[in-house]
Each structure stands twice: as C-alpha cells, then as structure tokens.
Amino acid sequence: MLINLPSTHQQIMSTFNLNQKISLCAAATFCIVAPVVGYIKIGLPPVIIVGGSAIVAFFCWYFTYLKKSAEPEVILPLFILTVAGLQIHITEEYLSGFGPAMSRLFNIPWSEESFLMVFALIGPTIYTLTTLGLYYKIPIAGFIAWFIFIGPGVAEFTHFLFPLLKPSIEPSNINSITQVLHGVVIENMPNYYYITTGRYYFAGMWTAVLPMLPGIYAIYRLIRHHKSASSILNDK
C-alpha cells in the first residue's frame, strides 16, 4: 500500500497558525525584495549588508520568536534601547555625510535625500509600529526586531573598517567633491580614507556602538530565553 506522506514544506507549514504563516511569507518576501531594491537603487553594498543581515535575522527569528513569541518584557525594552541608540547614531551619520561618503567609497548613488527618506522618515515609522507588534506578540514584529538587532546592531562594526578602505573616487583628494554617479548628482562627498586624511574616522563611527551594545545583548538574551523556555516545555 502506498502512503502519501506530506512534503517537508507541508509538514512545516502545518505546525503554524495563520498569523505565523502570513508573517513567515512577509519575512521571506522582505529578505528577497529589500536587497533587490537596494541593488537597483544604490548598488551592491546594500545587498551585502541588508541582505546578509536579513537572512541571518530570518533564521534566528524562525527558530526562536516565530514558533513561540518572546514575552514583551523580555524583547521590548531591548528593542527600544537599540532603536534609540540607532537614532542617535543616524544623527551623527547625517551630520557627517554618511550617504555621500558611502557613495564616494563604493561609487554608488546614495544621496542625502534617499538617506533621510529611509533612515529618518520611513525607519522610525516602522520602529514605532514594531514596538506595538512586540507588545501584542505579533510574529512579523519579532522578525523586524531581529533584523534591527543584527543589522543596525551587530553590523555597525563595519564603520570601524571603512576608514581603511580605499575610495573608488579620487582617494588622494582630501576635499569633498560633487559628481554625477550613475545618473544621480551626489553633492559634497567627503573622503574619510585614513591614508589620505591621517585621521581614523568614518561618518557615524563614534556612535556606532550605541545600537551595537543593546543589539548584541538582545541576541544573547533572546537565545538564552528561547533555550530556557524550550527546556521547560520538554520537562513537562
């Protein structure tokens, strides 16, 4: 007799409720769409940073928060602290020309306008809604939180590497420059190349640790919380 066994995909999906399934599809879509849009609009660096962070966040979220949402008192304060540190960090990035500096470093069209649109306008709106979602234990909110902990959290260490990278555009010119990059006018692109400036700094570097510290601790805390919750369930 032949027995029709469900596929692995069907077995996995059958373990989730409707809300979890919708969140799973939304998170997977984000992991694909965000890097693609970033690549089309800006270039390869967003694919590496955003896409890499999203994929790591997806698996961490899948094996922890999606199956059993963390209690708000565990994840919500850590998320708020990380976002608060991130907003202070973004302020330094804006004042020091992070978008134009990245444009000069990698020859990509990242203007001040697009930087502000994403990080100063759209971002805070998403963060605010995420806090509400974490409070009500909505699964997709957990994914966004994990993405923030890993992306603007752990990945901020790249700021300390950027001064060592040779800019793609006029690396020996210490002055800020304005050029058309891929059809977009990018104004006042600063040069933070250490060899040229003699100063070890890149836009946003001094405050990069502010979202990093609570972000890294959040990862540790959530993994420990998940293991503890799982052991309690196994003992019952």
N, C-alpha and C positions, 0 to 999 in steps of 0.2 A: 504494500500500500504506500502510495506517495503522500507525503505530508507537506503541505505548503507552509514553509516557515517564513515569517515576515523578514524583510530585509533589515540590515543593521540600521539604516536610516529610519525605517518604520518603527523599529524597537525603541530607538532613542526618542523619537517624537511622541510615541505613545506614553512616555513617562512624564511629559509636561502638560500643564493645563493650557488653555487658550491664551491667556495673558503671557505665559512664558514662551509659547510658540511665536507669538507676534513679536515679542522682544528679541527672540533669537534671530528671526528673519531681519528685523530692523538693524540689529548689531552687525550681522553678516553683510548687509547691504552697505552700511557705513564703511566697513573695512575695505570694500571694493570701490565705492563711489568717491569717498574723500580723497584717497591717493590719486585716482584718475583725474578728478577735477583739479587737484593741486598740480599735477603734472602738466595739464593743459594750460592752466592759468599762469603758473610760475615756472615749473621745471622739475628736475629730478630730486633736489633736496627734500621737498615736502613729501615725496613718495617714500623716501628712506626714513625720515623722521616720523611723519604722521602715520604712514602705512605700517612701519615696523612697530610703533607704539600701539596702534590699533589692533594688530594681530596678537601681540603679546597680551594686551588687555582682554581681548576676546577669550582667550583660553583660560586666563586667570579667573575671569568672570564666570565662564561656563562651568568650571569645576568648583566654584565657591558660591557666589551670590545667586546665580540663576536657579540652581537646584534648591537652595534654601537662603532666602534673603537675610542678611545680617540685621540685627536689631538697630533701630535708628540711633540709639545712644552709643553704639559702637562705631558706626561708619560716618554719621552725620557731622559730629564735631571735627573729625579728621579731614573731611571733605571741605568744610567751611574754612578751616585753617589753611589748607593747601590753596584754595581759591583766593583767599585774602593775600597770602604771600605771592601768588601768581599775579594779582592785580598790581601790587606794588612793583613787582619785577617788570611788568609790562610798561609801567610808567617810566622806569629807567630806560627801557628799550626804546620807547618813543622819543624821549629827550636826547638819547644818544644816537638815534638814526639806525635802528636795528634793520628795518626793511631795506633801506638803501645800502647799508653795509653788507648785507647778505647778497644784494644784487651785484655789488662790486666783487665780492668774494667768489661767487659762483657764476657770474654772467647770466643772471636771471632777472626778469622784470617784476620786482617786488616793490611797489610804490608805497609811499606813506599812506595814501588813501586806502589801499587794499589792506594794509596792516591795521589801520584804525577800524575799518569795517569789520574785520574778522575778530580781532582781539579786544577792541574797546566797545563794540556795539553788539554784534551777534553773540560773542562769547559770554558776556555777563548775563544775557537773557537766558541762554542755555543753562548756565550755572544756577541761576535763580530757580528755574523750573526743576532742575535736578535735585535741589535741596528738598523741594516739595515731594518729588518722587521717592527720594530716600526715606522721608518721613513716613510715607504710606507704603513703603516696601514694594514699589513698582520695579520689576526686573530690569527694564531698559535703563533706569536711573543708575542702577548698580554698574552697568557697563560704562556709562559716561564717567562715573566716579573712578572706576579702574583705569580708564583711559587718561584721566587727569593725573592720577597718582603715578602712572608710568610715563606719560608724555611730558607734560609740563613739570612733572615731578622728577623722576629719575633722569630723563633725557636732557635736563638742563645742564648736566655736566659738560655738554658739548661746547658751552660758552667758554670753558677754560682751554679748549683745543683750538678754537677759531683763530686766536692771535698767531698761532704757529703756522697756519695755512697761507700759502702764497695766493694773493688775489688774482683772479683771472683778468682783471682790467687794471692796467697801469700800476703794478705793485710797487714800483720805485718812486711813484709820485705821492708825496705825503699829503697833498691838498685834496679837498673834496672836489668831486667832478660831477658834471651832468652830461648824460649821454642817452641816446635812443637805443634801448635794448629790446630786440625782437618786436619792434614797432611801438614800444611804450617809452615815453620820456621819463627817465628816472633822475630826479634832481638831488643834488647835494649828497653824493655817495661818498661817505668817509672811508679812509683807509686805516685799518687797525692792525696792519701787518707788523708784527714785533720787530722784524729785521729792519723795516723802514722807519718806524716811529721811535724805537728804543723804549717803548712803554708797553708793558704786558697788560693789555686791556682789550676787551671787545664789548660792543654795545650790550648792556644788560648783565655784564659779568658780576658786578658787585652784589646784586640782589638775587642772583640765580639760586643761591642756597635757600632762600625763603620758602619757595614751594617744594624744594628738594627734601628738606628735613621732615616736614609732616607727611609728604608723599611717600617717602621711603618707610617711615614708621607705620603709615597706614597699610602698606603692603604686608609688612611683618605682622601687624596686629590682626588683619583680616585673615591671613593664612592660619595664624595661631587660633583665632576664634573658630574658623571652619573646622580645624582638626579637633578642637575641643568639643564642638557641637556634634561632630561625627562620632567621636568616641562615646559620648553619652548615649546616642541613639543605638550604637552597637551593643552597649551594655544592657539595654532594656530588653 
